[in-house]
Amino acid sequence: MSDRRITFYHSPQTRSSGTLALLEELGADYDLHLLNMQAGEQRQPAYLAINPMGKVPAIRHGGALVTEQGAVYIYLADLYPEAGLAPAIGDPLRGPYLRWLVFYGSSFEPAVTDRSLGREPAPQARGPYGDFETVMKVIDAQLEKGPYLLGERFTAADVLWGSALAWTTHFGIVPKTPAIERYIAKVTARPSFTKVAERDAQWHAEHAKAAGKP
């Protein structure tokens, strides 16, 4: 797998935790590069040269540098097709799969950010997502069909959404509808999520200590 080995930039208990779960699901070959965000390492020149936005996840594969969650998930799942987490081009599920991966960043994230900050959304003609309630209804209606976003097939999109809905409901931003709660429980019960949660807890504590935080 040497030609598929990647470098993965990660900080514990952040959005990149879902990517770590995806790497576990894929059985991917990777080198882990941990960033202590509690110490501000993501804003240091060394990492800003990787991602000027100072965000994780980021991956490097050969000469390719990939940032932004949707792009990272698409790239990784296609890099390991034998894992079966990405419908291939020509598969009827490929379009819906891409739709949900892109919907996350284009509609869900801005809607959640506005809601968490108590901001009114931009006028519909200029806003990226319309309104929060519609975004949530679209997600809930899809999950009602279950058990996964694409029905019976588990994909990389579920790793992304399972992780995202778990933290947004935990902080009370996204409502805990029965469909959403069932979905979170099913996805986060997977061994990959359990393993990541344990590793992240240890790294988070080590980073806090290194940063001089209680």
Secondary structure as the mmCIF struct_conf table of DSSP 4:
data_model
#
loop_
_struct_conf.conf_type_id
_struct_conf.id
_struct_conf.beg_label_comp_id
_struct_conf.beg_label_asym_id
_struct_conf.beg_label_seq_id
_struct_conf.end_label_comp_id
_struct_conf.end_label_asym_id
_struct_conf.end_label_seq_id
HELX_RH_3T_P HELX_RH_3T_P1 SER A 2 ARG A 4
STRN STRN1 ILE A 6 HIS A 10
TURN_TY1_P TURN_TY1_P1 PRO A 12 GLN A 13
BEND BEND1 THR A 14 THR A 14
TURN_TY1_P TURN_TY1_P2 ARG A 15 ARG A 15
HELX_RH_AL_P HELX_RH_AL_P1 SER A 16 LEU A 26
TURN_TY1_P TURN_TY1_P3 GLY A 27 GLY A 27
STRN STRN2 TYR A 30 LEU A 34
HELX_RH_3T_P HELX_RH_3T_P2 MET A 37 ALA A 39
TURN_TY1_P TURN_TY1_P4 GLY A 40 GLY A 40
HELX_RH_3T_P HELX_RH_3T_P3 GLU A 41 ARG A 43
BEND BEND2 GLN A 44 GLN A 44
HELX_RH_AL_P HELX_RH_AL_P2 PRO A 45 LEU A 48
TURN_TY1_P TURN_TY1_P5 ALA A 49 ILE A 50
TURN_TY1_P TURN_TY1_P6 PRO A 52 MET A 53
BEND BEND3 VAL A 56 VAL A 56
STRN STRN3 ALA A 58 HIS A 61
TURN_TY1_P TURN_TY1_P7 GLY A 62 GLY A 63
STRN STRN4 ALA A 64 THR A 67
BEND BEND4 GLU A 68 GLU A 68
HELX_RH_AL_P HELX_RH_AL_P3 GLN A 69 LEU A 79
HELX_RH_3T_P HELX_RH_3T_P4 PRO A 81 ALA A 83
BEND BEND5 ALA A 86 ALA A 86
HELX_LH_PP_P HELX_LH_PP_P1 PRO A 87 ALA A 88
TURN_TY1_P TURN_TY1_P8 ILE A 89 GLY A 90
BEND BEND6 ASP A 91 ASP A 91
TURN_TY1_P TURN_TY1_P9 PRO A 92 LEU A 93
HELX_RH_AL_P HELX_RH_AL_P4 ARG A 94 PHE A 103
HELX_RH_PI_P HELX_RH_PI_P1 TYR A 104 PHE A 108
HELX_RH_AL_P HELX_RH_AL_P5 GLU A 109 SER A 116
TURN_TY1_P TURN_TY1_P10 LEU A 117 GLY A 118
HELX_LH_PP_P HELX_LH_PP_P2 ARG A 119 PRO A 123
TURN_TY1_P TURN_TY1_P11 GLN A 124 ARG A 126
BEND BEND7 PRO A 128 GLY A 130
HELX_RH_AL_P HELX_RH_AL_P6 PHE A 132 LYS A 145
BEND BEND8 PRO A 147 PRO A 147
STRN STRN5 TYR A 148 TYR A 148
TURN_TY1_P TURN_TY1_P12 LEU A 149 LEU A 149
STRN STRN6 LEU A 150 GLY A 151
TURN_TY1_P TURN_TY1_P13 GLU A 152 GLU A 152
STRN STRN7 ARG A 153 ARG A 153
HELX_RH_AL_P HELX_RH_AL_P7 ALA A 156 HIS A 170
TURN_TY1_P TURN_TY1_P14 PHE A 171 GLY A 172
BEND BEND9 ILE A 173 VAL A 174
HELX_RH_AL_P HELX_RH_AL_P8 PRO A 178 THR A 188
TURN_TY1_P TURN_TY1_P15 ALA A 189 ALA A 189
BEND BEND10 ARG A 190 ARG A 190
HELX_RH_AL_P HELX_RH_AL_P9 PRO A 191 ALA A 210
TURN_TY1_P TURN_TY1_P16 ALA A 211 GLY A 212
#
